[in-house]
């Protein structure tokens, strides 16, 4: 348990191991690192950039990466103290073995880790590790961070050692008892630094491939196995001179529906209108993929292939895709918070300027936690933060234009 730590934020990631054509992976895992590997407190294995010693063919024939050992350490990141790898997964991966799914979130959303880890099975706290699926203990690493001015006070032992990996499973989990109004964040009128969490999670991932996602988005089962097979079959997409990422379309379903297990099931739900495009009633242009109408009509096939390729421009100028990437892709601007919205726009705008290709997979997708949003509640509740984020986005756009040059084809947001 972590007693009385109500001012902290969690950022975590899940990376899963699966049966792949080249190696047999029976374990699962996750990770988080900074842009400079030395900040991890880990070390690089001496053989990690060459062929594996077991004689098997490796992704290292296609990509170049270095293995990282997860170690608990404390780092300073701007105005935040970060406990990296605060609670580590039991399983570990080499950099070329799997994909790390990363996600920000506070304790209110931790129940989503259960379906996430069961579907992802790769590289969520005490209740989850003790009372729920053992995959959480095996595969999920937690990172904790605090604002410098809001570091919790403890009396019996230092923060770095306060966690105890035990829980009375007859009790309800903390996230099922405490209300939003009881949160330290609400009582002190703090905003959620979602991009700080995203960046911590992404840069500390153990694997070369990373899938920065949101905690309420559930991926297609067996995605890792299919993606790694796709990499082996399509090495031309992963050359160092390529600027591309791999997109999963997003849908949401009615509250009384079960998450579809495959594309065929999703198509049935879409036809019956129990599934719709993500944010269709809020911002449909934010998540509609290129040739999306054809995508939902196309038959499900074996494995993964690229269905369509698009740019973040024209009809997709304010697209906010979720995609598999590497550590080479831009991070998110940490001046933007969750309450003010638009916090992913700066990264997408940068990738538009850099002329990235967004390659949409044919049979993989994301489903939001059941329940369809009718309106953006946080926009109405946090209008002051929305105005603040919009001003910051204008500033970011001007800064990026100075760095990369002006372009008329790219837009950072739909309000300017």
Rosetta blueprint (number, residue, H / E / L):
1 X L
2 X L
3 X L
4 X L
5 X L
6 X L
7 X L
8 X L
9 X E
10 X E
11 X E
12 X E
13 X E
14 X E
15 X E
16 X E
17 X L
18 X L
19 X E
20 X L
21 X L
22 X L
23 X L
24 X E
25 X L
26 X L
27 X L
28 X L
29 X E
30 X L
31 X L
32 X L
33 X L
34 X L
35 X L
36 X L
37 X H
38 X H
39 X H
40 X H
41 X L
42 X L
43 X L
44 X L
45 X L
46 X L
47 X L
48 X L
49 X L
50 X L
51 X L
52 X L
53 X L
54 X L
55 X L
56 X L
57 X L
58 X L
59 X H
60 X H
61 X H
62 X L
63 X L
64 X L
65 X L
66 X L
67 X L
68 X L
69 X L
70 X L
71 X L
72 X L
73 X E
74 X E
75 X E
76 X E
77 X E
78 X L
79 X L
80 X E
81 X E
82 X E
83 X E
84 X E
85 X E
86 X E
87 X E
88 X L
89 X L
90 X L
91 X L
92 X L
93 X L
94 X L
95 X L
96 X L
97 X L
98 X L
99 X E
100 X E
101 X E
102 X E
103 X E
104 X E
105 X E
106 X L
107 X H
108 X H
109 X H
110 X L
111 X L
112 X H
113 X H
114 X H
115 X H
116 X H
117 X H
118 X H
119 X H
120 X H
121 X L
122 X E
123 X L
124 X L
125 X L
126 X H
127 X H
128 X H
129 X H
130 X H
131 X H
132 X L
133 X L
134 X H
135 X H
136 X H
137 X H
138 X H
139 X H
140 X L
141 X E
142 X E
143 X E
144 X E
145 X E
146 X E
147 X E
148 X H
149 X H
150 X H
151 X L
152 X L
153 X L
154 X L
155 X L
156 X L
157 X L
158 X L
159 X H
160 X H
161 X H
162 X L
163 X L
164 X L
165 X L
166 X L
167 X L
168 X L
169 X L
170 X L
171 X L
172 X L
173 X L
174 X H
175 X H
176 X H
177 X L
178 X L
179 X L
180 X H
181 X H
182 X H
183 X L
184 X H
185 X H
186 X H
187 X H
188 X L
189 X L
190 X L
191 X L
192 X L
193 X L
194 X H
195 X H
196 X H
197 X H
198 X H
199 X H
200 X H
201 X H
202 X H
203 X H
204 X L
205 X L
206 X L
207 X L
208 X L
209 X E
210 X E
211 X E
212 X E
213 X E
214 X E
215 X L
216 X L
217 X E
218 X E
219 X E
220 X L
221 X L
222 X L
223 X H
224 X H
225 X H
226 X H
227 X H
228 X H
229 X H
230 X H
231 X H
232 X H
233 X H
234 X L
235 X H
236 X H
237 X H
238 X H
239 X L
240 X L
241 X L
242 X L
243 X L
244 X E
245 X E
246 X E
247 X E
248 X E
249 X E
250 X E
251 X E
252 X E
253 X E
254 X L
255 X L
256 X L
257 X L
258 X L
259 X L
260 X L
261 X L
262 X L
263 X H
264 X H
265 X H
266 X H
267 X H
268 X H
269 X H
270 X H
271 X H
272 X L
273 X L
274 X L
275 X E
276 X E
277 X E
278 X L
279 X L
280 X H
281 X H
282 X H
283 X H
284 X H
285 X H
286 X H
287 X L
288 X L
289 X L
290 X L
291 X L
292 X H
293 X H
294 X H
295 X H
296 X H
297 X H
298 X L
299 X L
300 X L
301 X L
302 X L
303 X L
304 X L
305 X L
306 X E
307 X E
308 X E
309 X E
310 X E
311 X L
312 X L
313 X L
314 X H
315 X H
316 X H
317 X L
318 X L
319 X L
320 X L
321 X L
322 X L
323 X E
324 X E
325 X E
326 X L
327 X L
328 X L
329 X L
330 X L
331 X L
332 X L
333 X L
334 X L
335 X L
336 X L
337 X L
338 X L
339 X L
340 X L
341 X L
342 X L
343 X L
344 X L
345 X H
346 X H
347 X H
348 X H
349 X H
350 X H
351 X H
352 X H
353 X H
354 X L
355 X L
356 X L
357 X E
358 X E
359 X E
360 X E
361 X E
362 X E
363 X E
364 X E
365 X E
366 X E
367 X E
368 X E
369 X L
370 X L
371 X L
372 X L
373 X L
374 X L
375 X L
376 X L
377 X H
378 X H
379 X H
380 X H
381 X H
382 X L
383 X H
384 X H
385 X H
386 X H
387 X H
388 X H
389 X H
390 X H
391 X H
392 X H
393 X H
394 X H
395 X H
396 X H
397 X H
398 X H
399 X H
400 X H
401 X H
402 X H
403 X H
404 X H
405 X L
406 X L
407 X L
408 X L
409 X L
410 X L
411 X L
412 X L
413 X L
414 X L
415 X L
416 X L
